[in-house]
Amino acid sequence: MRAVSEIIALAWDDKTSFEMIEDQTGLSEKGVIKLMRRSLKPGSYKKWRERVSGRSAKHAKRSLNSLSIDYADLQ
């Protein structure tokens, strides 16, 4: 398992999805949230949660759907 500081850096990174974090660390989204709550100051945790809540880039499945192209529209 990676160091807590490395996991926090991954969680703050906009381009790193929760799925990627789980693949690299074995820590689920809920686990990352618990780690962040435990490790960050309350204000920093609140800012992070506001930032990642509803953000499609933090969820690989959502971000892939937003990138899909409807080929019927191209014809």
HTML snippet that shows the backbone in 3Dmol.js (N, CA, C, O; Angstrom):
<script src="https://3Dmol.org/build/3Dmol-min.js"></script>
<div id="view" style="width:600px;height:400px;position:relative"></div>
<script>
const pdb = `
ATOM      1  N   MET A   1       0.853  -1.193   0.000  1.00  0.00           N
ATOM      2  CA  MET A   1       0.000   0.000   0.000  1.00  0.00           C
ATOM      3  C   MET A   1       0.889   1.244   0.000  1.00  0.00           C
ATOM      4  O   MET A   1       1.960   1.268   0.606  1.00  0.00           O
ATOM      5  N   ARG A   2       0.425   2.240  -0.676  1.00  0.00           N
ATOM      6  CA  ARG A   2       1.173   3.490  -0.777  1.00  0.00           C
ATOM      7  C   ARG A   2       1.082   4.287   0.517  1.00  0.00           C
ATOM      8  O   ARG A   2       0.238   4.024   1.373  1.00  0.00           O
ATOM      9  N   ALA A   3       1.968   5.261   0.636  1.00  0.00           N
ATOM     10  CA  ALA A   3       1.958   6.165   1.781  1.00  0.00           C
ATOM     11  C   ALA A   3       0.700   7.030   1.728  1.00  0.00           C
ATOM     12  O   ALA A   3       0.172   7.314   0.653  1.00  0.00           O
ATOM     13  N   VAL A   4       0.239   7.436   2.883  1.00  0.00           N
ATOM     14  CA  VAL A   4      -0.970   8.255   2.986  1.00  0.00           C
ATOM     15  C   VAL A   4      -0.818   9.528   2.156  1.00  0.00           C
ATOM     16  O   VAL A   4      -1.763   9.942   1.484  1.00  0.00           O
ATOM     17  N   SER A   5       0.357  10.151   2.195  1.00  0.00           N
ATOM     18  CA  SER A   5       0.551  11.400   1.450  1.00  0.00           C
ATOM     19  C   SER A   5       0.403  11.175  -0.060  1.00  0.00           C
ATOM     20  O   SER A   5      -0.088  12.057  -0.765  1.00  0.00           O
ATOM     21  N   GLU A   6       0.818  10.013  -0.559  1.00  0.00           N
ATOM     22  CA  GLU A   6       0.674   9.709  -1.984  1.00  0.00           C
ATOM     23  C   GLU A   6      -0.795   9.516  -2.361  1.00  0.00           C
ATOM     24  O   GLU A   6      -1.230   9.953  -3.426  1.00  0.00           O
ATOM     25  N   ILE A   7      -1.546   8.866  -1.491  1.00  0.00           N
ATOM     26  CA  ILE A   7      -2.981   8.654  -1.745  1.00  0.00           C
ATOM     27  C   ILE A   7      -3.710   9.989  -1.729  1.00  0.00           C
ATOM     28  O   ILE A   7      -4.584  10.226  -2.563  1.00  0.00           O
ATOM     29  N   ILE A   8      -3.364  10.859  -0.796  1.00  0.00           N
ATOM     30  CA  ILE A   8      -3.973  12.191  -0.726  1.00  0.00           C
ATOM     31  C   ILE A   8      -3.671  12.963  -2.011  1.00  0.00           C
ATOM     32  O   ILE A   8      -4.552  13.627  -2.556  1.00  0.00           O
ATOM     33  N   ALA A   9      -2.439  12.880  -2.495  1.00  0.00           N
ATOM     34  CA  ALA A   9      -2.082  13.573  -3.741  1.00  0.00           C
ATOM     35  C   ALA A   9      -2.896  13.032  -4.913  1.00  0.00           C
ATOM     36  O   ALA A   9      -3.352  13.804  -5.756  1.00  0.00           O
ATOM     37  N   LEU A  10      -3.084  11.717  -4.974  1.00  0.00           N
ATOM     38  CA  LEU A  10      -3.911  11.125  -6.031  1.00  0.00           C
ATOM     39  C   LEU A  10      -5.355  11.598  -5.927  1.00  0.00           C
ATOM     40  O   LEU A  10      -5.992  11.891  -6.939  1.00  0.00           O
ATOM     41  N   ALA A  11      -5.868  11.672  -4.708  1.00  0.00           N
ATOM     42  CA  ALA A  11      -7.264  12.080  -4.496  1.00  0.00           C
ATOM     43  C   ALA A  11      -7.477  13.543  -4.891  1.00  0.00           C
ATOM     44  O   ALA A  11      -8.540  13.890  -5.406  1.00  0.00           O
ATOM     45  N   TRP A  12      -6.489  14.400  -4.659  1.00  0.00           N
ATOM     46  CA  TRP A  12      -6.601  15.812  -5.036  1.00  0.00           C
ATOM     47  C   TRP A  12      -6.481  16.008  -6.538  1.00  0.00           C
ATOM     48  O   TRP A  12      -7.015  16.977  -7.077  1.00  0.00           O
ATOM     49  N   ASP A  13      -5.787  15.104  -7.222  1.00  0.00           N
ATOM     50  CA  ASP A  13      -5.556  15.243  -8.659  1.00  0.00           C
ATOM     51  C   ASP A  13      -6.867  15.071  -9.423  1.00  0.00           C
ATOM     52  O   ASP A  13      -7.542  14.050  -9.292  1.00  0.00           O
ATOM     53  N   ASP A  14      -7.218  16.066 -10.211  1.00  0.00           N
ATOM     54  CA  ASP A  14      -8.477  16.039 -10.960  1.00  0.00           C
ATOM     55  C   ASP A  14      -8.513  14.935 -12.010  1.00  0.00           C
ATOM     56  O   ASP A  14      -9.586  14.431 -12.341  1.00  0.00           O
ATOM     57  N   LYS A  15      -7.364  14.558 -12.533  1.00  0.00           N
ATOM     58  CA  LYS A  15      -7.327  13.578 -13.615  1.00  0.00           C
ATOM     59  C   LYS A  15      -7.291  12.138 -13.128  1.00  0.00           C
ATOM     60  O   LYS A  15      -7.385  11.217 -13.940  1.00  0.00           O
ATOM     61  N   THR A  16      -7.156  11.918 -11.821  1.00  0.00           N
ATOM     62  CA  THR A  16      -7.085  10.570 -11.270  1.00  0.00           C
ATOM     63  C   THR A  16      -8.452  10.176 -10.728  1.00  0.00           C
ATOM     64  O   THR A  16      -8.948  10.778  -9.775  1.00  0.00           O
ATOM     65  N   SER A  17      -9.056   9.164 -11.340  1.00  0.00           N
ATOM     66  CA  SER A  17     -10.388   8.726 -10.901  1.00  0.00           C
ATOM     67  C   SER A  17     -10.273   7.851  -9.656  1.00  0.00           C
ATOM     68  O   SER A  17      -9.201   7.342  -9.330  1.00  0.00           O
ATOM     69  N   PHE A  18     -11.400   7.689  -8.971  1.00  0.00           N
ATOM     70  CA  PHE A  18     -11.430   6.807  -7.807  1.00  0.00           C
ATOM     71  C   PHE A  18     -11.101   5.377  -8.217  1.00  0.00           C
ATOM     72  O   PHE A  18     -10.490   4.635  -7.448  1.00  0.00           O
ATOM     73  N   GLU A  19     -11.501   4.986  -9.420  1.00  0.00           N
ATOM     74  CA  GLU A  19     -11.206   3.648  -9.911  1.00  0.00           C
ATOM     75  C   GLU A  19      -9.705   3.446 -10.086  1.00  0.00           C
ATOM     76  O   GLU A  19      -9.177   2.378  -9.775  1.00  0.00           O
ATOM     77  N   MET A  20      -9.020   4.479 -10.586  1.00  0.00           N
ATOM     78  CA  MET A  20      -7.563   4.399 -10.745  1.00  0.00           C
ATOM     79  C   MET A  20      -6.881   4.315  -9.379  1.00  0.00           C
ATOM     80  O   MET A  20      -5.911   3.576  -9.210  1.00  0.00           O
ATOM     81  N   ILE A  21      -7.380   5.061  -8.424  1.00  0.00           N
ATOM     82  CA  ILE A  21      -6.818   5.020  -7.066  1.00  0.00           C
ATOM     83  C   ILE A  21      -6.990   3.628  -6.490  1.00  0.00           C
ATOM     84  O   ILE A  21      -6.077   3.092  -5.862  1.00  0.00           O
ATOM     85  N   GLU A  22      -8.165   3.040  -6.705  1.00  0.00           N
ATOM     86  CA  GLU A  22      -8.411   1.691  -6.184  1.00  0.00           C
ATOM     87  C   GLU A  22      -7.491   0.675  -6.856  1.00  0.00           C
ATOM     88  O   GLU A  22      -6.977  -0.225  -6.192  1.00  0.00           O
ATOM     89  N   ASP A  23      -7.278   0.807  -8.162  1.00  0.00           N
ATOM     90  CA  ASP A  23      -6.379  -0.109  -8.872  1.00  0.00           C
ATOM     91  C   ASP A  23      -4.950  -0.009  -8.342  1.00  0.00           C
ATOM     92  O   ASP A  23      -4.259  -1.020  -8.217  1.00  0.00           O
ATOM     93  N   GLN A  24      -4.512   1.200  -8.034  1.00  0.00           N
ATOM     94  CA  GLN A  24      -3.135   1.416  -7.600  1.00  0.00           C
ATOM     95  C   GLN A  24      -2.911   1.124  -6.124  1.00  0.00           C
ATOM     96  O   GLN A  24      -1.824   0.701  -5.728  1.00  0.00           O
ATOM     97  N   THR A  25      -3.953   1.352  -5.298  1.00  0.00           N
ATOM     98  CA  THR A  25      -3.758   1.248  -3.848  1.00  0.00           C
ATOM     99  C   THR A  25      -4.597   0.168  -3.178  1.00  0.00           C
ATOM    100  O   THR A  25      -4.284  -0.268  -2.070  1.00  0.00           O
ATOM    101  N   GLY A  26      -5.668  -0.266  -3.852  1.00  0.00           N
ATOM    102  CA  GLY A  26      -6.584  -1.229  -3.232  1.00  0.00           C
ATOM    103  C   GLY A  26      -7.613  -0.561  -2.341  1.00  0.00           C
ATOM    104  O   GLY A  26      -8.405  -1.245  -1.693  1.00  0.00           O
ATOM    105  N   LEU A  27      -7.614   0.759  -2.298  1.00  0.00           N
ATOM    106  CA  LEU A  27      -8.527   1.513  -1.434  1.00  0.00           C
ATOM    107  C   LEU A  27      -9.746   1.956  -2.243  1.00  0.00           C
ATOM    108  O   LEU A  27      -9.606   2.628  -3.265  1.00  0.00           O
ATOM    109  N   SER A  28     -10.935   1.580  -1.784  1.00  0.00           N
ATOM    110  CA  SER A  28     -12.168   1.936  -2.489  1.00  0.00           C
ATOM    111  C   SER A  28     -12.460   3.424  -2.340  1.00  0.00           C
ATOM    112  O   SER A  28     -11.791   4.131  -1.586  1.00  0.00           O
ATOM    113  N   GLU A  29     -13.477   3.890  -3.079  1.00  0.00           N
ATOM    114  CA  GLU A  29     -13.870   5.302  -2.981  1.00  0.00           C
ATOM    115  C   GLU A  29     -14.239   5.661  -1.545  1.00  0.00           C
ATOM    116  O   GLU A  29     -13.836   6.708  -1.038  1.00  0.00           O
ATOM    117  N   LYS A  30     -15.005   4.793  -0.895  1.00  0.00           N
ATOM    118  CA  LYS A  30     -15.371   5.057   0.507  1.00  0.00           C
ATOM    119  C   LYS A  30     -14.138   5.103   1.396  1.00  0.00           C
ATOM    120  O   LYS A  30     -14.062   5.913   2.320  1.00  0.00           O
ATOM    121  N   GLY A  31     -13.177   4.236   1.117  1.00  0.00           N
ATOM    122  CA  GLY A  31     -11.934   4.226   1.883  1.00  0.00           C
ATOM    123  C   GLY A  31     -11.140   5.502   1.688  1.00  0.00           C
ATOM    124  O   GLY A  31     -10.563   6.033   2.636  1.00  0.00           O
ATOM    125  N   VAL A  32     -11.110   5.995   0.457  1.00  0.00           N
ATOM    126  CA  VAL A  32     -10.406   7.253   0.165  1.00  0.00           C
ATOM    127  C   VAL A  32     -11.079   8.400   0.917  1.00  0.00           C
ATOM    128  O   VAL A  32     -10.406   9.247   1.504  1.00  0.00           O
ATOM    129  N   ILE A  33     -12.405   8.418   0.893  1.00  0.00           N
ATOM    130  CA  ILE A  33     -13.146   9.476   1.589  1.00  0.00           C
ATOM    131  C   ILE A  33     -12.847   9.436   3.085  1.00  0.00           C
ATOM    132  O   ILE A  33     -12.629  10.481   3.697  1.00  0.00           O
ATOM    133  N   LYS A  34     -12.832   8.244   3.681  1.00  0.00           N
ATOM    134  CA  LYS A  34     -12.518   8.120   5.110  1.00  0.00           C
ATOM    135  C   LYS A  34     -11.094   8.578   5.401  1.00  0.00           C
ATOM    136  O   LYS A  34     -10.844   9.271   6.388  1.00  0.00           O
ATOM    137  N   LEU A  35     -10.161   8.185   4.531  1.00  0.00           N
ATOM    138  CA  LEU A  35      -8.769   8.588   4.710  1.00  0.00           C
ATOM    139  C   LEU A  35      -8.626  10.101   4.633  1.00  0.00           C
ATOM    140  O   LEU A  35      -7.925  10.707   5.444  1.00  0.00           O
ATOM    141  N   MET A  36      -9.289  10.705   3.659  1.00  0.00           N
ATOM    142  CA  MET A  36      -9.219  12.158   3.507  1.00  0.00           C
ATOM    143  C   MET A  36      -9.834  12.861   4.715  1.00  0.00           C
ATOM    144  O   MET A  36      -9.283  13.846   5.206  1.00  0.00           O
ATOM    145  N   ARG A  37     -10.964  12.365   5.192  1.00  0.00           N
ATOM    146  CA  ARG A  37     -11.609  12.975   6.367  1.00  0.00           C
ATOM    147  C   ARG A  37     -10.694  12.894   7.578  1.00  0.00           C
ATOM    148  O   ARG A  37     -10.598  13.843   8.357  1.00  0.00           O
ATOM    149  N   ARG A  38     -10.028  11.767   7.732  1.00  0.00           N
ATOM    150  CA  ARG A  38      -9.156  11.544   8.881  1.00  0.00           C
ATOM    151  C   ARG A  38      -7.856  12.342   8.778  1.00  0.00           C
ATOM    152  O   ARG A  38      -7.305  12.756   9.798  1.00  0.00           O
ATOM    153  N   SER A  39      -7.363  12.562   7.565  1.00  0.00           N
ATOM    154  CA  SER A  39      -6.038  13.138   7.384  1.00  0.00           C
ATOM    155  C   SER A  39      -6.012  14.651   7.165  1.00  0.00           C
ATOM    156  O   SER A  39      -5.027  15.311   7.497  1.00  0.00           O
ATOM    157  N   LEU A  40      -7.092  15.201   6.608  1.00  0.00           N
ATOM    158  CA  LEU A  40      -7.108  16.627   6.288  1.00  0.00           C
ATOM    159  C   LEU A  40      -7.739  17.447   7.412  1.00  0.00           C
ATOM    160  O   LEU A  40      -8.492  16.931   8.238  1.00  0.00           O
ATOM    161  N   LYS A  41      -7.412  18.727   7.416  1.00  0.00           N
ATOM    162  CA  LYS A  41      -8.103  19.654   8.311  1.00  0.00           C
ATOM    163  C   LYS A  41      -9.547  19.746   7.839  1.00  0.00           C
ATOM    164  O   LYS A  41      -9.821  19.529   6.658  1.00  0.00           O
ATOM    165  N   PRO A  42     -10.483  20.067   8.743  1.00  0.00           N
ATOM    166  CA  PRO A  42     -11.904  20.114   8.347  1.00  0.00           C
ATOM    167  C   PRO A  42     -12.186  21.009   7.135  1.00  0.00           C
ATOM    168  O   PRO A  42     -12.964  20.630   6.260  1.00  0.00           O
ATOM    169  N   GLY A  43     -11.571  22.177   7.076  1.00  0.00           N
ATOM    170  CA  GLY A  43     -11.797  23.079   5.947  1.00  0.00           C
ATOM    171  C   GLY A  43     -11.262  22.515   4.636  1.00  0.00           C
ATOM    172  O   GLY A  43     -11.894  22.653   3.589  1.00  0.00           O
ATOM    173  N   SER A  44     -10.096  21.880   4.700  1.00  0.00           N
ATOM    174  CA  SER A  44      -9.515  21.275   3.501  1.00  0.00           C
ATOM    175  C   SER A  44     -10.358  20.103   3.025  1.00  0.00           C
ATOM    176  O   SER A  44     -10.565  19.926   1.825  1.00  0.00           O
ATOM    177  N   TYR A  45     -10.843  19.307   3.963  1.00  0.00           N
ATOM    178  CA  TYR A  45     -11.697  18.174   3.600  1.00  0.00           C
ATOM    179  C   TYR A  45     -12.975  18.672   2.926  1.00  0.00           C
ATOM    180  O   TYR A  45     -13.413  18.104   1.926  1.00  0.00           O
ATOM    181  N   LYS A  46     -13.563  19.720   3.464  1.00  0.00           N
ATOM    182  CA  LYS A  46     -14.790  20.269   2.894  1.00  0.00           C
ATOM    183  C   LYS A  46     -14.554  20.765   1.465  1.00  0.00           C
ATOM    184  O   LYS A  46     -15.367  20.514   0.576  1.00  0.00           O
ATOM    185  N   LYS A  47     -13.443  21.466   1.249  1.00  0.00           N
ATOM    186  CA  LYS A  47     -13.115  21.947  -0.100  1.00  0.00           C
ATOM    187  C   LYS A  47     -12.908  20.784  -1.063  1.00  0.00           C
ATOM    188  O   LYS A  47     -13.358  20.830  -2.207  1.00  0.00           O
ATOM    189  N   TRP A  48     -12.227  19.746  -0.597  1.00  0.00           N
ATOM    190  CA  TRP A  48     -11.994  18.583  -1.449  1.00  0.00           C
ATOM    191  C   TRP A  48     -13.308  17.902  -1.819  1.00  0.00           C
ATOM    192  O   TRP A  48     -13.514  17.533  -2.976  1.00  0.00           O
ATOM    193  N   ARG A  49     -14.196  17.735  -0.843  1.00  0.00           N
ATOM    194  CA  ARG A  49     -15.487  17.080  -1.108  1.00  0.00           C
ATOM    195  C   ARG A  49     -16.317  17.895  -2.089  1.00  0.00           C
ATOM    196  O   ARG A  49     -16.946  17.334  -2.985  1.00  0.00           O
ATOM    197  N   GLU A  50     -16.323  19.218  -1.927  1.00  0.00           N
ATOM    198  CA  GLU A  50     -17.048  20.072  -2.873  1.00  0.00           C
ATOM    199  C   GLU A  50     -16.475  19.920  -4.272  1.00  0.00           C
ATOM    200  O   GLU A  50     -17.204  19.925  -5.264  1.00  0.00           O
ATOM    201  N   ARG A  51     -15.176  19.787  -4.331  1.00  0.00           N
ATOM    202  CA  ARG A  51     -14.487  19.690  -5.609  1.00  0.00           C
ATOM    203  C   ARG A  51     -14.772  18.374  -6.335  1.00  0.00           C
ATOM    204  O   ARG A  51     -14.954  18.373  -7.552  1.00  0.00           O
ATOM    205  N   VAL A  52     -14.812  17.262  -5.610  1.00  0.00           N
ATOM    206  CA  VAL A  52     -14.985  15.959  -6.260  1.00  0.00           C
ATOM    207  C   VAL A  52     -16.437  15.516  -6.369  1.00  0.00           C
ATOM    208  O   VAL A  52     -16.743  14.606  -7.140  1.00  0.00           O
ATOM    209  N   SER A  53     -17.327  16.133  -5.624  1.00  0.00           N
ATOM    210  CA  SER A  53     -18.727  15.722  -5.665  1.00  0.00           C
ATOM    211  C   SER A  53     -19.326  16.034  -7.027  1.00  0.00           C
ATOM    212  O   SER A  53     -19.336  17.186  -7.460  1.00  0.00           O
ATOM    213  N   GLY A  54     -19.816  15.021  -7.687  1.00  0.00           N
ATOM    214  CA  GLY A  54     -20.463  15.190  -8.969  1.00  0.00           C
ATOM    215  C   GLY A  54     -19.509  15.429 -10.128  1.00  0.00           C
ATOM    216  O   GLY A  54     -19.955  15.677 -11.248  1.00  0.00           O
ATOM    217  N   ARG A  55     -18.228  15.361  -9.887  1.00  0.00           N
ATOM    218  CA  ARG A  55     -17.235  15.583 -10.943  1.00  0.00           C
ATOM    219  C   ARG A  55     -17.033  14.279 -11.711  1.00  0.00           C
ATOM    220  O   ARG A  55     -16.602  13.275 -11.144  1.00  0.00           O
ATOM    221  N   SER A  56     -17.346  14.304 -12.993  1.00  0.00           N
ATOM    222  CA  SER A  56     -17.286  13.074 -13.779  1.00  0.00           C
ATOM    223  C   SER A  56     -15.865  12.532 -13.913  1.00  0.00           C
ATOM    224  O   SER A  56     -15.685  11.324 -14.070  1.00  0.00           O
ATOM    225  N   ALA A  57     -14.872  13.382 -13.855  1.00  0.00           N
ATOM    226  CA  ALA A  57     -13.495  12.926 -14.011  1.00  0.00           C
ATOM    227  C   ALA A  57     -13.049  12.040 -12.850  1.00  0.00           C
ATOM    228  O   ALA A  57     -12.133  11.234 -13.015  1.00  0.00           O
ATOM    229  N   LYS A  58     -13.671  12.169 -11.692  1.00  0.00           N
ATOM    230  CA  LYS A  58     -13.298  11.345 -10.559  1.00  0.00           C
ATOM    231  C   LYS A  58     -13.956   9.967 -10.628  1.00  0.00           C
ATOM    232  O   LYS A  58     -13.665   9.096  -9.809  1.00  0.00           O
ATOM    233  N   HIS A  59     -14.830   9.774 -11.593  1.00  0.00           N
ATOM    234  CA  HIS A  59     -15.489   8.488 -11.782  1.00  0.00           C
ATOM    235  C   HIS A  59     -15.247   8.052 -13.219  1.00  0.00           C
ATOM    236  O   HIS A  59     -15.808   8.633 -14.148  1.00  0.00           O
ATOM    237  N   ALA A  60     -14.424   7.042 -13.405  1.00  0.00           N
ATOM    238  CA  ALA A  60     -14.014   6.622 -14.753  1.00  0.00           C
ATOM    239  C   ALA A  60     -15.205   6.297 -15.643  1.00  0.00           C
ATOM    240  O   ALA A  60     -15.204   6.661 -16.819  1.00  0.00           O
ATOM    241  N   LYS A  61     -16.212   5.629 -15.117  1.00  0.00           N
ATOM    242  CA  LYS A  61     -17.371   5.265 -15.929  1.00  0.00           C
ATOM    243  C   LYS A  61     -18.096   6.508 -16.427  1.00  0.00           C
ATOM    244  O   LYS A  61     -18.509   6.558 -17.586  1.00  0.00           O
ATOM    245  N   ARG A  62     -18.255   7.498 -15.579  1.00  0.00           N
ATOM    246  CA  ARG A  62     -18.933   8.736 -15.982  1.00  0.00           C
ATOM    247  C   ARG A  62     -18.110   9.495 -17.012  1.00  0.00           C
ATOM    248  O   ARG A  62     -18.656  10.013 -17.986  1.00  0.00           O
ATOM    249  N   SER A  63     -16.804   9.563 -16.802  1.00  0.00           N
ATOM    250  CA  SER A  63     -15.982  10.332 -17.729  1.00  0.00           C
ATOM    251  C   SER A  63     -15.902   9.653 -19.090  1.00  0.00           C
ATOM    252  O   SER A  63     -15.818  10.341 -20.107  1.00  0.00           O
ATOM    253  N   LEU A  64     -15.926   8.332 -19.140  1.00  0.00           N
ATOM    254  CA  LEU A  64     -15.934   7.636 -20.421  1.00  0.00           C
ATOM    255  C   LEU A  64     -17.230   7.898 -21.172  1.00  0.00           C
ATOM    256  O   LEU A  64     -17.218   8.063 -22.391  1.00  0.00           O
ATOM    257  N   ASN A  65     -18.346   7.939 -20.454  1.00  0.00           N
ATOM    258  CA  ASN A  65     -19.629   8.229 -21.093  1.00  0.00           C
ATOM    259  C   ASN A  65     -19.664   9.641 -21.653  1.00  0.00           C
ATOM    260  O   ASN A  65     -20.254   9.874 -22.708  1.00  0.00           O
ATOM    261  N   SER A  66     -19.047  10.571 -20.970  1.00  0.00           N
ATOM    262  CA  SER A  66     -19.061  11.954 -21.452  1.00  0.00           C
ATOM    263  C   SER A  66     -18.158  12.131 -22.665  1.00  0.00           C
ATOM    264  O   SER A  66     -18.320  13.097 -23.411  1.00  0.00           O
ATOM    265  N   LEU A  67     -17.205  11.217 -22.882  1.00  0.00           N
ATOM    266  CA  LEU A  67     -16.304  11.311 -24.011  1.00  0.00           C
ATOM    267  C   LEU A  67     -16.785  10.539 -25.230  1.00  0.00           C
ATOM    268  O   LEU A  67     -16.223  10.679 -26.316  1.00  0.00           O
ATOM    269  N   SER A  68     -17.820   9.726 -25.059  1.00  0.00           N
ATOM    270  CA  SER A  68     -18.272   8.900 -26.178  1.00  0.00           C
ATOM    271  C   SER A  68     -18.853   9.765 -27.290  1.00  0.00           C
ATOM    272  O   SER A  68     -19.450  10.812 -27.039  1.00  0.00           O
ATOM    273  N   ILE A  69     -18.668   9.313 -28.501  1.00  0.00           N
ATOM    274  CA  ILE A  69     -19.130  10.054 -29.678  1.00  0.00           C
ATOM    275  C   ILE A  69     -20.284   9.287 -30.295  1.00  0.00           C
ATOM    276  O   ILE A  69     -20.209   8.072 -30.482  1.00  0.00           O
ATOM    277  N   ASP A  70     -21.329   9.992 -30.602  1.00  0.00           N
ATOM    278  CA  ASP A  70     -22.465   9.378 -31.288  1.00  0.00           C
ATOM    279  C   ASP A  70     -22.161   9.450 -32.785  1.00  0.00           C
ATOM    280  O   ASP A  70     -22.259  10.515 -33.395  1.00  0.00           O
ATOM    281  N   TYR A  71     -21.795   8.324 -33.362  1.00  0.00           N
ATOM    282  CA  TYR A  71     -21.371   8.298 -34.757  1.00  0.00           C
ATOM    283  C   TYR A  71     -22.510   8.625 -35.715  1.00  0.00           C
ATOM    284  O   TYR A  71     -22.256   9.042 -36.845  1.00  0.00           O
ATOM    285  N   ALA A  72     -23.750   8.447 -35.295  1.00  0.00           N
ATOM    286  CA  ALA A  72     -24.884   8.815 -36.151  1.00  0.00           C
ATOM    287  C   ALA A  72     -24.895  10.323 -36.397  1.00  0.00           C
ATOM    288  O   ALA A  72     -25.324  10.776 -37.459  1.00  0.00           O
ATOM    289  N   ASP A  73     -24.427  11.099 -35.422  1.00  0.00           N
ATOM    290  CA  ASP A  73     -24.400  12.560 -35.582  1.00  0.00           C
ATOM    291  C   ASP A  73     -23.327  12.994 -36.581  1.00  0.00           C
ATOM    292  O   ASP A  73     -23.413  14.082 -37.152  1.00  0.00           O
ATOM    293  N   LEU A  74     -22.322  12.152 -36.790  1.00  0.00           N
ATOM    294  CA  LEU A  74     -21.231  12.514 -37.696  1.00  0.00           C
ATOM    295  C   LEU A  74     -21.561  12.262 -39.153  1.00  0.00           C
ATOM    296  O   LEU A  74     -20.860  12.760 -40.034  1.00  0.00           O
ATOM    297  N   GLN A  75     -22.608  11.504 -39.428  1.00  0.00           N
ATOM    298  CA  GLN A  75     -22.951  11.165 -40.816  1.00  0.00           C
ATOM    299  C   GLN A  75     -23.904  12.155 -41.422  1.00  0.00           C
ATOM    300  O   GLN A  75     -24.289  12.010 -42.582  1.00  0.00           O
TER     301      GLN A  75
END
`;
const viewer = $3Dmol.createViewer("view");
viewer.addModel(pdb, "pdb");
viewer.setStyle({}, {cartoon: {color: "spectrum"}});
viewer.zoomTo();
viewer.render();
</script>
